[in-house]
Amino acid sequence: ARQRGSFEIPEGGKRKTGPKTNFDFERRLVEALQAVPSLFGEDGTIQRASYAQVKEIARQVQGEFKDDERVQRLSFSDSWVTEILTKNELRKPKGGQRKPKFKSEKAEGMIGEVKHSLLEIGFPGNVVENALRPLHRYMESRRQRIEKRSQKRVATEAENGDTEQ
């Protein structure tokens, strides 16, 4: 962190604004949350449906900090709960569910299975081929894009290797 005047500026260049964090309150809240196993899902994180319970536990812990005005002013909004849980790794960060990567080998295998099933049922071969043509085109264009990217990468690496010598 850089220093400017009498205060520190974090690496990002911005100071955190808003109320200061009471670490004792947060630590006590996390301990209280961990003491309630029913809040946690199979993956060990607190689910969105449990936010009401988290807020209730936070209010109980808030009562233990009657002398701290900052803690008494907390309103326990959903965004506050999300921030506390994420910071303490009790919740997945945003983007928790990602689309699975497309696997062309698996798709090609599935296309073959569908084709075989349709032919077994009695669909004419030309109908099956016409129905699967868009998939074949997509698979071919995807294969070409992947090849193009890898050729570009190899060319770039070769250029960088030549200039370093």
Chimera marker file (.cmm) of the C-alpha trace (Angstrom):
<marker_set name="trace">
<marker id="1" x="0.000" y="0.000" z="0.000" r="1" g="1" b="0" radius="0.5"/>
<marker id="2" x="1.170" y="3.503" z="-0.815" r="1" g="1" b="0" radius="0.5"/>
<marker id="3" x="1.211" y="6.280" z="1.742" r="1" g="1" b="0" radius="0.5"/>
<marker id="4" x="-0.221" y="9.707" z="1.117" r="1" g="1" b="0" radius="0.5"/>
<marker id="5" x="-0.148" y="12.161" z="3.951" r="1" g="1" b="0" radius="0.5"/>
<marker id="6" x="-1.196" y="10.490" z="7.169" r="1" g="1" b="0" radius="0.5"/>
<marker id="7" x="-3.280" y="7.635" z="5.738" r="1" g="1" b="0" radius="0.5"/>
<marker id="8" x="-2.620" y="4.581" z="3.583" r="1" g="1" b="0" radius="0.5"/>
<marker id="9" x="-4.063" y="4.090" z="0.107" r="1" g="1" b="0" radius="0.5"/>
<marker id="10" x="-4.699" y="0.463" z="-0.888" r="1" g="1" b="0" radius="0.5"/>
<marker id="11" x="-3.040" y="-0.935" z="-4.031" r="1" g="1" b="0" radius="0.5"/>
<marker id="12" x="-6.211" y="-0.332" z="-6.092" r="1" g="1" b="0" radius="0.5"/>
<marker id="13" x="-5.833" y="3.397" z="-5.452" r="1" g="1" b="0" radius="0.5"/>
<marker id="14" x="-9.145" y="3.865" z="-3.632" r="1" g="1" b="0" radius="0.5"/>
<marker id="15" x="-9.774" y="4.112" z="0.061" r="1" g="1" b="0" radius="0.5"/>
<marker id="16" x="-12.653" y="2.140" z="1.487" r="1" g="1" b="0" radius="0.5"/>
<marker id="17" x="-15.475" y="4.468" z="2.391" r="1" g="1" b="0" radius="0.5"/>
<marker id="18" x="-18.357" y="3.828" z="4.735" r="1" g="1" b="0" radius="0.5"/>
<marker id="19" x="-18.396" y="2.637" z="8.314" r="1" g="1" b="0" radius="0.5"/>
<marker id="20" x="-15.282" y="1.039" z="9.725" r="1" g="1" b="0" radius="0.5"/>
<marker id="21" x="-15.382" y="-2.698" z="10.310" r="1" g="1" b="0" radius="0.5"/>
<marker id="22" x="-15.550" y="-4.059" z="13.829" r="1" g="1" b="0" radius="0.5"/>
<marker id="23" x="-13.461" y="-7.206" z="13.492" r="1" g="1" b="0" radius="0.5"/>
<marker id="24" x="-14.431" y="-8.509" z="16.944" r="1" g="1" b="0" radius="0.5"/>
<marker id="25" x="-18.116" y="-8.360" z="15.955" r="1" g="1" b="0" radius="0.5"/>
<marker id="26" x="-17.426" y="-10.118" z="12.636" r="1" g="1" b="0" radius="0.5"/>
<marker id="27" x="-15.327" y="-12.813" z="14.311" r="1" g="1" b="0" radius="0.5"/>
<marker id="28" x="-18.040" y="-13.427" z="16.936" r="1" g="1" b="0" radius="0.5"/>
<marker id="29" x="-20.729" y="-13.523" z="14.213" r="1" g="1" b="0" radius="0.5"/>
<marker id="30" x="-18.788" y="-16.090" z="12.165" r="1" g="1" b="0" radius="0.5"/>
<marker id="31" x="-18.328" y="-18.245" z="15.292" r="1" g="1" b="0" radius="0.5"/>
<marker id="32" x="-22.059" y="-18.043" z="16.003" r="1" g="1" b="0" radius="0.5"/>
<marker id="33" x="-22.905" y="-18.966" z="12.392" r="1" g="1" b="0" radius="0.5"/>
<marker id="34" x="-20.554" y="-21.932" z="12.410" r="1" g="1" b="0" radius="0.5"/>
<marker id="35" x="-22.264" y="-23.200" z="15.569" r="1" g="1" b="0" radius="0.5"/>
<marker id="36" x="-25.501" y="-23.722" z="13.549" r="1" g="1" b="0" radius="0.5"/>
<marker id="37" x="-24.873" y="-26.617" z="11.127" r="1" g="1" b="0" radius="0.5"/>
<marker id="38" x="-28.381" y="-26.413" z="9.615" r="1" g="1" b="0" radius="0.5"/>
<marker id="39" x="-27.410" y="-23.146" z="7.847" r="1" g="1" b="0" radius="0.5"/>
<marker id="40" x="-24.858" y="-24.846" z="5.623" r="1" g="1" b="0" radius="0.5"/>
<marker id="41" x="-25.490" y="-26.670" z="2.370" r="1" g="1" b="0" radius="0.5"/>
<marker id="42" x="-23.690" y="-29.748" z="1.118" r="1" g="1" b="0" radius="0.5"/>
<marker id="43" x="-20.858" y="-27.634" z="-0.277" r="1" g="1" b="0" radius="0.5"/>
<marker id="44" x="-20.172" y="-26.054" z="3.128" r="1" g="1" b="0" radius="0.5"/>
<marker id="45" x="-21.527" y="-22.615" z="2.222" r="1" g="1" b="0" radius="0.5"/>
<marker id="46" x="-24.554" y="-20.746" z="3.499" r="1" g="1" b="0" radius="0.5"/>
<marker id="47" x="-27.394" y="-20.680" z="0.991" r="1" g="1" b="0" radius="0.5"/>
<marker id="48" x="-29.444" y="-17.600" z="0.060" r="1" g="1" b="0" radius="0.5"/>
<marker id="49" x="-32.559" y="-19.086" z="1.675" r="1" g="1" b="0" radius="0.5"/>
<marker id="50" x="-30.817" y="-18.948" z="5.083" r="1" g="1" b="0" radius="0.5"/>
<marker id="51" x="-30.267" y="-15.172" z="5.046" r="1" g="1" b="0" radius="0.5"/>
<marker id="52" x="-33.182" y="-14.564" z="7.465" r="1" g="1" b="0" radius="0.5"/>
<marker id="53" x="-31.544" y="-16.898" z="9.983" r="1" g="1" b="0" radius="0.5"/>
<marker id="54" x="-28.177" y="-15.195" z="9.461" r="1" g="1" b="0" radius="0.5"/>
<marker id="55" x="-29.777" y="-11.804" z="10.147" r="1" g="1" b="0" radius="0.5"/>
<marker id="56" x="-31.408" y="-13.130" z="13.323" r="1" g="1" b="0" radius="0.5"/>
<marker id="57" x="-28.085" y="-14.512" z="14.575" r="1" g="1" b="0" radius="0.5"/>
<marker id="58" x="-26.414" y="-11.191" z="13.687" r="1" g="1" b="0" radius="0.5"/>
<marker id="59" x="-29.023" y="-9.327" z="15.778" r="1" g="1" b="0" radius="0.5"/>
<marker id="60" x="-28.315" y="-11.647" z="18.713" r="1" g="1" b="0" radius="0.5"/>
<marker id="61" x="-24.569" y="-11.043" z="18.411" r="1" g="1" b="0" radius="0.5"/>
<marker id="62" x="-25.277" y="-7.313" z="18.032" r="1" g="1" b="0" radius="0.5"/>
<marker id="63" x="-26.775" y="-7.408" z="21.540" r="1" g="1" b="0" radius="0.5"/>
<marker id="64" x="-23.379" y="-8.473" z="22.896" r="1" g="1" b="0" radius="0.5"/>
<marker id="65" x="-21.844" y="-5.233" z="21.553" r="1" g="1" b="0" radius="0.5"/>
<marker id="66" x="-24.110" y="-2.655" z="23.234" r="1" g="1" b="0" radius="0.5"/>
<marker id="67" x="-21.196" y="-0.241" z="23.794" r="1" g="1" b="0" radius="0.5"/>
<marker id="68" x="-20.163" y="-0.113" z="20.127" r="1" g="1" b="0" radius="0.5"/>
<marker id="69" x="-22.206" y="2.513" z="18.295" r="1" g="1" b="0" radius="0.5"/>
<marker id="70" x="-21.033" y="1.263" z="14.856" r="1" g="1" b="0" radius="0.5"/>
<marker id="71" x="-22.352" y="-2.232" z="15.537" r="1" g="1" b="0" radius="0.5"/>
<marker id="72" x="-25.627" y="-0.867" z="16.927" r="1" g="1" b="0" radius="0.5"/>
<marker id="73" x="-26.236" y="1.112" z="13.699" r="1" g="1" b="0" radius="0.5"/>
<marker id="74" x="-25.947" y="-1.973" z="11.455" r="1" g="1" b="0" radius="0.5"/>
<marker id="75" x="-29.187" y="-2.787" z="9.629" r="1" g="1" b="0" radius="0.5"/>
<marker id="76" x="-28.227" y="-6.241" z="8.282" r="1" g="1" b="0" radius="0.5"/>
<marker id="77" x="-29.395" y="-5.844" z="4.680" r="1" g="1" b="0" radius="0.5"/>
<marker id="78" x="-29.121" y="-8.727" z="2.217" r="1" g="1" b="0" radius="0.5"/>
<marker id="79" x="-26.101" y="-7.068" z="0.604" r="1" g="1" b="0" radius="0.5"/>
<marker id="80" x="-24.416" y="-6.734" z="4.020" r="1" g="1" b="0" radius="0.5"/>
<marker id="81" x="-25.047" y="-10.445" z="4.717" r="1" g="1" b="0" radius="0.5"/>
<marker id="82" x="-23.687" y="-11.370" z="1.283" r="1" g="1" b="0" radius="0.5"/>
<marker id="83" x="-20.541" y="-9.283" z="1.842" r="1" g="1" b="0" radius="0.5"/>
<marker id="84" x="-19.868" y="-10.748" z="5.301" r="1" g="1" b="0" radius="0.5"/>
<marker id="85" x="-20.414" y="-14.332" z="4.141" r="1" g="1" b="0" radius="0.5"/>
<marker id="86" x="-18.271" y="-13.902" z="1.021" r="1" g="1" b="0" radius="0.5"/>
<marker id="87" x="-15.469" y="-12.200" z="2.956" r="1" g="1" b="0" radius="0.5"/>
<marker id="88" x="-15.404" y="-15.071" z="5.448" r="1" g="1" b="0" radius="0.5"/>
<marker id="89" x="-15.700" y="-17.732" z="2.727" r="1" g="1" b="0" radius="0.5"/>
<marker id="90" x="-19.066" y="-18.923" z="3.979" r="1" g="1" b="0" radius="0.5"/>
<marker id="91" x="-20.677" y="-18.174" z="0.624" r="1" g="1" b="0" radius="0.5"/>
<marker id="92" x="-19.597" y="-18.734" z="-2.945" r="1" g="1" b="0" radius="0.5"/>
<marker id="93" x="-18.509" y="-15.566" z="-4.745" r="1" g="1" b="0" radius="0.5"/>
<marker id="94" x="-20.722" y="-14.303" z="-7.577" r="1" g="1" b="0" radius="0.5"/>
<marker id="95" x="-20.793" y="-16.438" z="-10.649" r="1" g="1" b="0" radius="0.5"/>
<marker id="96" x="-20.987" y="-19.607" z="-8.600" r="1" g="1" b="0" radius="0.5"/>
<marker id="97" x="-22.687" y="-21.587" z="-11.327" r="1" g="1" b="0" radius="0.5"/>
<marker id="98" x="-20.701" y="-21.661" z="-14.511" r="1" g="1" b="0" radius="0.5"/>
<marker id="99" x="-21.744" y="-23.137" z="-17.805" r="1" g="1" b="0" radius="0.5"/>
<marker id="100" x="-19.964" y="-26.450" z="-18.318" r="1" g="1" b="0" radius="0.5"/>
<marker id="101" x="-17.314" y="-26.332" z="-21.019" r="1" g="1" b="0" radius="0.5"/>
<marker id="102" x="-18.400" y="-27.641" z="-24.389" r="1" g="1" b="0" radius="0.5"/>
<marker id="103" x="-16.709" y="-30.940" z="-25.187" r="1" g="1" b="0" radius="0.5"/>
<marker id="104" x="-16.712" y="-31.581" z="-28.921" r="1" g="1" b="0" radius="0.5"/>
<marker id="105" x="-15.794" y="-35.271" z="-28.557" r="1" g="1" b="0" radius="0.5"/>
<marker id="106" x="-18.803" y="-35.858" z="-26.329" r="1" g="1" b="0" radius="0.5"/>
<marker id="107" x="-21.065" y="-33.937" z="-28.710" r="1" g="1" b="0" radius="0.5"/>
<marker id="108" x="-19.831" y="-35.916" z="-31.711" r="1" g="1" b="0" radius="0.5"/>
<marker id="109" x="-20.511" y="-39.146" z="-29.836" r="1" g="1" b="0" radius="0.5"/>
<marker id="110" x="-24.015" y="-37.975" z="-28.981" r="1" g="1" b="0" radius="0.5"/>
<marker id="111" x="-24.659" y="-37.007" z="-32.619" r="1" g="1" b="0" radius="0.5"/>
<marker id="112" x="-23.634" y="-40.515" z="-33.635" r="1" g="1" b="0" radius="0.5"/>
<marker id="113" x="-25.997" y="-42.043" z="-31.055" r="1" g="1" b="0" radius="0.5"/>
<marker id="114" x="-28.906" y="-39.869" z="-32.209" r="1" g="1" b="0" radius="0.5"/>
<marker id="115" x="-28.202" y="-40.726" z="-35.842" r="1" g="1" b="0" radius="0.5"/>
<marker id="116" x="-28.084" y="-44.445" z="-35.042" r="1" g="1" b="0" radius="0.5"/>
<marker id="117" x="-31.327" y="-44.251" z="-33.021" r="1" g="1" b="0" radius="0.5"/>
<marker id="118" x="-33.177" y="-42.387" z="-35.781" r="1" g="1" b="0" radius="0.5"/>
<marker id="119" x="-32.040" y="-44.854" z="-38.418" r="1" g="1" b="0" radius="0.5"/>
<marker id="120" x="-33.080" y="-47.772" z="-36.156" r="1" g="1" b="0" radius="0.5"/>
<marker id="121" x="-36.550" y="-46.295" z="-35.707" r="1" g="1" b="0" radius="0.5"/>
<marker id="122" x="-36.943" y="-46.208" z="-39.474" r="1" g="1" b="0" radius="0.5"/>
<marker id="123" x="-36.235" y="-42.647" z="-40.532" r="1" g="1" b="0" radius="0.5"/>
<marker id="124" x="-34.819" y="-42.452" z="-44.076" r="1" g="1" b="0" radius="0.5"/>
<marker id="125" x="-31.048" y="-41.816" z="-44.205" r="1" g="1" b="0" radius="0.5"/>
<marker id="126" x="-31.371" y="-38.550" z="-46.151" r="1" g="1" b="0" radius="0.5"/>
<marker id="127" x="-33.841" y="-37.143" z="-43.556" r="1" g="1" b="0" radius="0.5"/>
<marker id="128" x="-31.480" y="-38.019" z="-40.720" r="1" g="1" b="0" radius="0.5"/>
<marker id="129" x="-28.495" y="-36.453" z="-42.511" r="1" g="1" b="0" radius="0.5"/>
<marker id="130" x="-30.459" y="-33.272" z="-43.266" r="1" g="1" b="0" radius="0.5"/>
<marker id="131" x="-31.618" y="-33.043" z="-39.638" r="1" g="1" b="0" radius="0.5"/>
<marker id="132" x="-28.062" y="-33.403" z="-38.310" r="1" g="1" b="0" radius="0.5"/>
<marker id="133" x="-26.407" y="-31.159" z="-40.924" r="1" g="1" b="0" radius="0.5"/>
<marker id="134" x="-26.578" y="-27.975" z="-38.757" r="1" g="1" b="0" radius="0.5"/>
<marker id="135" x="-24.860" y="-29.833" z="-35.920" r="1" g="1" b="0" radius="0.5"/>
<marker id="136" x="-22.148" y="-31.112" z="-38.253" r="1" g="1" b="0" radius="0.5"/>
<marker id="137" x="-21.621" y="-27.574" z="-39.594" r="1" g="1" b="0" radius="0.5"/>
<marker id="138" x="-21.352" y="-26.191" z="-36.083" r="1" g="1" b="0" radius="0.5"/>
<marker id="139" x="-18.871" y="-28.883" z="-35.065" r="1" g="1" b="0" radius="0.5"/>
<marker id="140" x="-16.765" y="-28.242" z="-38.174" r="1" g="1" b="0" radius="0.5"/>
<marker id="141" x="-16.728" y="-24.457" z="-37.690" r="1" g="1" b="0" radius="0.5"/>
<marker id="142" x="-15.816" y="-24.944" z="-34.023" r="1" g="1" b="0" radius="0.5"/>
<marker id="143" x="-12.960" y="-27.262" z="-34.985" r="1" g="1" b="0" radius="0.5"/>
<marker id="144" x="-11.710" y="-24.673" z="-37.503" r="1" g="1" b="0" radius="0.5"/>
<marker id="145" x="-11.864" y="-21.868" z="-34.892" r="1" g="1" b="0" radius="0.5"/>
<marker id="146" x="-9.873" y="-23.945" z="-32.419" r="1" g="1" b="0" radius="0.5"/>
<marker id="147" x="-7.263" y="-24.757" z="-35.097" r="1" g="1" b="0" radius="0.5"/>
<marker id="148" x="-7.016" y="-21.097" z="-36.095" r="1" g="1" b="0" radius="0.5"/>
<marker id="149" x="-6.479" y="-20.025" z="-32.472" r="1" g="1" b="0" radius="0.5"/>
<marker id="150" x="-3.777" y="-22.612" z="-31.917" r="1" g="1" b="0" radius="0.5"/>
<marker id="151" x="-2.012" y="-21.583" z="-35.163" r="1" g="1" b="0" radius="0.5"/>
<marker id="152" x="-2.123" y="-17.939" z="-34.055" r="1" g="1" b="0" radius="0.5"/>
<marker id="153" x="-0.736" y="-18.884" z="-30.655" r="1" g="1" b="0" radius="0.5"/>
<marker id="154" x="2.102" y="-20.871" z="-32.226" r="1" g="1" b="0" radius="0.5"/>
<marker id="155" x="2.883" y="-17.987" z="-34.611" r="1" g="1" b="0" radius="0.5"/>
<marker id="156" x="2.895" y="-15.470" z="-31.750" r="1" g="1" b="0" radius="0.5"/>
<marker id="157" x="5.148" y="-17.684" z="-29.643" r="1" g="1" b="0" radius="0.5"/>
<marker id="158" x="7.490" y="-18.116" z="-32.615" r="1" g="1" b="0" radius="0.5"/>
<marker id="159" x="7.638" y="-14.329" z="-33.140" r="1" g="1" b="0" radius="0.5"/>
<marker id="160" x="8.350" y="-13.703" z="-29.480" r="1" g="1" b="0" radius="0.5"/>
<marker id="161" x="11.005" y="-16.415" z="-29.480" r="1" g="1" b="0" radius="0.5"/>
<marker id="162" x="12.692" y="-14.904" z="-32.579" r="1" g="1" b="0" radius="0.5"/>
<marker id="163" x="12.828" y="-11.376" z="-31.143" r="1" g="1" b="0" radius="0.5"/>
<marker id="164" x="14.376" y="-12.538" z="-27.864" r="1" g="1" b="0" radius="0.5"/>
<marker id="165" x="17.364" y="-14.171" z="-29.565" r="1" g="1" b="0" radius="0.5"/>
<link id1="1" id2="2" r="1" g="1" b="0" radius="0.2"/>
<link id1="2" id2="3" r="1" g="1" b="0" radius="0.2"/>
<link id1="3" id2="4" r="1" g="1" b="0" radius="0.2"/>
<link id1="4" id2="5" r="1" g="1" b="0" radius="0.2"/>
<link id1="5" id2="6" r="1" g="1" b="0" radius="0.2"/>
<link id1="6" id2="7" r="1" g="1" b="0" radius="0.2"/>
<link id1="7" id2="8" r="1" g="1" b="0" radius="0.2"/>
<link id1="8" id2="9" r="1" g="1" b="0" radius="0.2"/>
<link id1="9" id2="10" r="1" g="1" b="0" radius="0.2"/>
<link id1="10" id2="11" r="1" g="1" b="0" radius="0.2"/>
<link id1="11" id2="12" r="1" g="1" b="0" radius="0.2"/>
<link id1="12" id2="13" r="1" g="1" b="0" radius="0.2"/>
<link id1="13" id2="14" r="1" g="1" b="0" radius="0.2"/>
<link id1="14" id2="15" r="1" g="1" b="0" radius="0.2"/>
<link id1="15" id2="16" r="1" g="1" b="0" radius="0.2"/>
<link id1="16" id2="17" r="1" g="1" b="0" radius="0.2"/>
<link id1="17" id2="18" r="1" g="1" b="0" radius="0.2"/>
<link id1="18" id2="19" r="1" g="1" b="0" radius="0.2"/>
<link id1="19" id2="20" r="1" g="1" b="0" radius="0.2"/>
<link id1="20" id2="21" r="1" g="1" b="0" radius="0.2"/>
<link id1="21" id2="22" r="1" g="1" b="0" radius="0.2"/>
<link id1="22" id2="23" r="1" g="1" b="0" radius="0.2"/>
<link id1="23" id2="24" r="1" g="1" b="0" radius="0.2"/>
<link id1="24" id2="25" r="1" g="1" b="0" radius="0.2"/>
<link id1="25" id2="26" r="1" g="1" b="0" radius="0.2"/>
<link id1="26" id2="27" r="1" g="1" b="0" radius="0.2"/>
<link id1="27" id2="28" r="1" g="1" b="0" radius="0.2"/>
<link id1="28" id2="29" r="1" g="1" b="0" radius="0.2"/>
<link id1="29" id2="30" r="1" g="1" b="0" radius="0.2"/>
<link id1="30" id2="31" r="1" g="1" b="0" radius="0.2"/>
<link id1="31" id2="32" r="1" g="1" b="0" radius="0.2"/>
<link id1="32" id2="33" r="1" g="1" b="0" radius="0.2"/>
<link id1="33" id2="34" r="1" g="1" b="0" radius="0.2"/>
<link id1="34" id2="35" r="1" g="1" b="0" radius="0.2"/>
<link id1="35" id2="36" r="1" g="1" b="0" radius="0.2"/>
<link id1="36" id2="37" r="1" g="1" b="0" radius="0.2"/>
<link id1="37" id2="38" r="1" g="1" b="0" radius="0.2"/>
<link id1="38" id2="39" r="1" g="1" b="0" radius="0.2"/>
<link id1="39" id2="40" r="1" g="1" b="0" radius="0.2"/>
<link id1="40" id2="41" r="1" g="1" b="0" radius="0.2"/>
<link id1="41" id2="42" r="1" g="1" b="0" radius="0.2"/>
<link id1="42" id2="43" r="1" g="1" b="0" radius="0.2"/>
<link id1="43" id2="44" r="1" g="1" b="0" radius="0.2"/>
<link id1="44" id2="45" r="1" g="1" b="0" radius="0.2"/>
<link id1="45" id2="46" r="1" g="1" b="0" radius="0.2"/>
<link id1="46" id2="47" r="1" g="1" b="0" radius="0.2"/>
<link id1="47" id2="48" r="1" g="1" b="0" radius="0.2"/>
<link id1="48" id2="49" r="1" g="1" b="0" radius="0.2"/>
<link id1="49" id2="50" r="1" g="1" b="0" radius="0.2"/>
<link id1="50" id2="51" r="1" g="1" b="0" radius="0.2"/>
<link id1="51" id2="52" r="1" g="1" b="0" radius="0.2"/>
<link id1="52" id2="53" r="1" g="1" b="0" radius="0.2"/>
<link id1="53" id2="54" r="1" g="1" b="0" radius="0.2"/>
<link id1="54" id2="55" r="1" g="1" b="0" radius="0.2"/>
<link id1="55" id2="56" r="1" g="1" b="0" radius="0.2"/>
<link id1="56" id2="57" r="1" g="1" b="0" radius="0.2"/>
<link id1="57" id2="58" r="1" g="1" b="0" radius="0.2"/>
<link id1="58" id2="59" r="1" g="1" b="0" radius="0.2"/>
<link id1="59" id2="60" r="1" g="1" b="0" radius="0.2"/>
<link id1="60" id2="61" r="1" g="1" b="0" radius="0.2"/>
<link id1="61" id2="62" r="1" g="1" b="0" radius="0.2"/>
<link id1="62" id2="63" r="1" g="1" b="0" radius="0.2"/>
<link id1="63" id2="64" r="1" g="1" b="0" radius="0.2"/>
<link id1="64" id2="65" r="1" g="1" b="0" radius="0.2"/>
<link id1="65" id2="66" r="1" g="1" b="0" radius="0.2"/>
<link id1="66" id2="67" r="1" g="1" b="0" radius="0.2"/>
<link id1="67" id2="68" r="1" g="1" b="0" radius="0.2"/>
<link id1="68" id2="69" r="1" g="1" b="0" radius="0.2"/>
<link id1="69" id2="70" r="1" g="1" b="0" radius="0.2"/>
<link id1="70" id2="71" r="1" g="1" b="0" radius="0.2"/>
<link id1="71" id2="72" r="1" g="1" b="0" radius="0.2"/>
<link id1="72" id2="73" r="1" g="1" b="0" radius="0.2"/>
<link id1="73" id2="74" r="1" g="1" b="0" radius="0.2"/>
<link id1="74" id2="75" r="1" g="1" b="0" radius="0.2"/>
<link id1="75" id2="76" r="1" g="1" b="0" radius="0.2"/>
<link id1="76" id2="77" r="1" g="1" b="0" radius="0.2"/>
<link id1="77" id2="78" r="1" g="1" b="0" radius="0.2"/>
<link id1="78" id2="79" r="1" g="1" b="0" radius="0.2"/>
<link id1="79" id2="80" r="1" g="1" b="0" radius="0.2"/>
<link id1="80" id2="81" r="1" g="1" b="0" radius="0.2"/>
<link id1="81" id2="82" r="1" g="1" b="0" radius="0.2"/>
<link id1="82" id2="83" r="1" g="1" b="0" radius="0.2"/>
<link id1="83" id2="84" r="1" g="1" b="0" radius="0.2"/>
<link id1="84" id2="85" r="1" g="1" b="0" radius="0.2"/>
<link id1="85" id2="86" r="1" g="1" b="0" radius="0.2"/>
<link id1="86" id2="87" r="1" g="1" b="0" radius="0.2"/>
<link id1="87" id2="88" r="1" g="1" b="0" radius="0.2"/>
<link id1="88" id2="89" r="1" g="1" b="0" radius="0.2"/>
<link id1="89" id2="90" r="1" g="1" b="0" radius="0.2"/>
<link id1="90" id2="91" r="1" g="1" b="0" radius="0.2"/>
<link id1="91" id2="92" r="1" g="1" b="0" radius="0.2"/>
<link id1="92" id2="93" r="1" g="1" b="0" radius="0.2"/>
<link id1="93" id2="94" r="1" g="1" b="0" radius="0.2"/>
<link id1="94" id2="95" r="1" g="1" b="0" radius="0.2"/>
<link id1="95" id2="96" r="1" g="1" b="0" radius="0.2"/>
<link id1="96" id2="97" r="1" g="1" b="0" radius="0.2"/>
<link id1="97" id2="98" r="1" g="1" b="0" radius="0.2"/>
<link id1="98" id2="99" r="1" g="1" b="0" radius="0.2"/>
<link id1="99" id2="100" r="1" g="1" b="0" radius="0.2"/>
<link id1="100" id2="101" r="1" g="1" b="0" radius="0.2"/>
<link id1="101" id2="102" r="1" g="1" b="0" radius="0.2"/>
<link id1="102" id2="103" r="1" g="1" b="0" radius="0.2"/>
<link id1="103" id2="104" r="1" g="1" b="0" radius="0.2"/>
<link id1="104" id2="105" r="1" g="1" b="0" radius="0.2"/>
<link id1="105" id2="106" r="1" g="1" b="0" radius="0.2"/>
<link id1="106" id2="107" r="1" g="1" b="0" radius="0.2"/>
<link id1="107" id2="108" r="1" g="1" b="0" radius="0.2"/>
<link id1="108" id2="109" r="1" g="1" b="0" radius="0.2"/>
<link id1="109" id2="110" r="1" g="1" b="0" radius="0.2"/>
<link id1="110" id2="111" r="1" g="1" b="0" radius="0.2"/>
<link id1="111" id2="112" r="1" g="1" b="0" radius="0.2"/>
<link id1="112" id2="113" r="1" g="1" b="0" radius="0.2"/>
<link id1="113" id2="114" r="1" g="1" b="0" radius="0.2"/>
<link id1="114" id2="115" r="1" g="1" b="0" radius="0.2"/>
<link id1="115" id2="116" r="1" g="1" b="0" radius="0.2"/>
<link id1="116" id2="117" r="1" g="1" b="0" radius="0.2"/>
<link id1="117" id2="118" r="1" g="1" b="0" radius="0.2"/>
<link id1="118" id2="119" r="1" g="1" b="0" radius="0.2"/>
<link id1="119" id2="120" r="1" g="1" b="0" radius="0.2"/>
<link id1="120" id2="121" r="1" g="1" b="0" radius="0.2"/>
<link id1="121" id2="122" r="1" g="1" b="0" radius="0.2"/>
<link id1="122" id2="123" r="1" g="1" b="0" radius="0.2"/>
<link id1="123" id2="124" r="1" g="1" b="0" radius="0.2"/>
<link id1="124" id2="125" r="1" g="1" b="0" radius="0.2"/>
<link id1="125" id2="126" r="1" g="1" b="0" radius="0.2"/>
<link id1="126" id2="127" r="1" g="1" b="0" radius="0.2"/>
<link id1="127" id2="128" r="1" g="1" b="0" radius="0.2"/>
<link id1="128" id2="129" r="1" g="1" b="0" radius="0.2"/>
<link id1="129" id2="130" r="1" g="1" b="0" radius="0.2"/>
<link id1="130" id2="131" r="1" g="1" b="0" radius="0.2"/>
<link id1="131" id2="132" r="1" g="1" b="0" radius="0.2"/>
<link id1="132" id2="133" r="1" g="1" b="0" radius="0.2"/>
<link id1="133" id2="134" r="1" g="1" b="0" radius="0.2"/>
<link id1="134" id2="135" r="1" g="1" b="0" radius="0.2"/>
<link id1="135" id2="136" r="1" g="1" b="0" radius="0.2"/>
<link id1="136" id2="137" r="1" g="1" b="0" radius="0.2"/>
<link id1="137" id2="138" r="1" g="1" b="0" radius="0.2"/>
<link id1="138" id2="139" r="1" g="1" b="0" radius="0.2"/>
<link id1="139" id2="140" r="1" g="1" b="0" radius="0.2"/>
<link id1="140" id2="141" r="1" g="1" b="0" radius="0.2"/>
<link id1="141" id2="142" r="1" g="1" b="0" radius="0.2"/>
<link id1="142" id2="143" r="1" g="1" b="0" radius="0.2"/>
<link id1="143" id2="144" r="1" g="1" b="0" radius="0.2"/>
<link id1="144" id2="145" r="1" g="1" b="0" radius="0.2"/>
<link id1="145" id2="146" r="1" g="1" b="0" radius="0.2"/>
<link id1="146" id2="147" r="1" g="1" b="0" radius="0.2"/>
<link id1="147" id2="148" r="1" g="1" b="0" radius="0.2"/>
<link id1="148" id2="149" r="1" g="1" b="0" radius="0.2"/>
<link id1="149" id2="150" r="1" g="1" b="0" radius="0.2"/>
<link id1="150" id2="151" r="1" g="1" b="0" radius="0.2"/>
<link id1="151" id2="152" r="1" g="1" b="0" radius="0.2"/>
<link id1="152" id2="153" r="1" g="1" b="0" radius="0.2"/>
<link id1="153" id2="154" r="1" g="1" b="0" radius="0.2"/>
<link id1="154" id2="155" r="1" g="1" b="0" radius="0.2"/>
<link id1="155" id2="156" r="1" g="1" b="0" radius="0.2"/>
<link id1="156" id2="157" r="1" g="1" b="0" radius="0.2"/>
<link id1="157" id2="158" r="1" g="1" b="0" radius="0.2"/>
<link id1="158" id2="159" r="1" g="1" b="0" radius="0.2"/>
<link id1="159" id2="160" r="1" g="1" b="0" radius="0.2"/>
<link id1="160" id2="161" r="1" g="1" b="0" radius="0.2"/>
<link id1="161" id2="162" r="1" g="1" b="0" radius="0.2"/>
<link id1="162" id2="163" r="1" g="1" b="0" radius="0.2"/>
<link id1="163" id2="164" r="1" g="1" b="0" radius="0.2"/>
<link id1="164" id2="165" r="1" g="1" b="0" radius="0.2"/>
</marker_set>
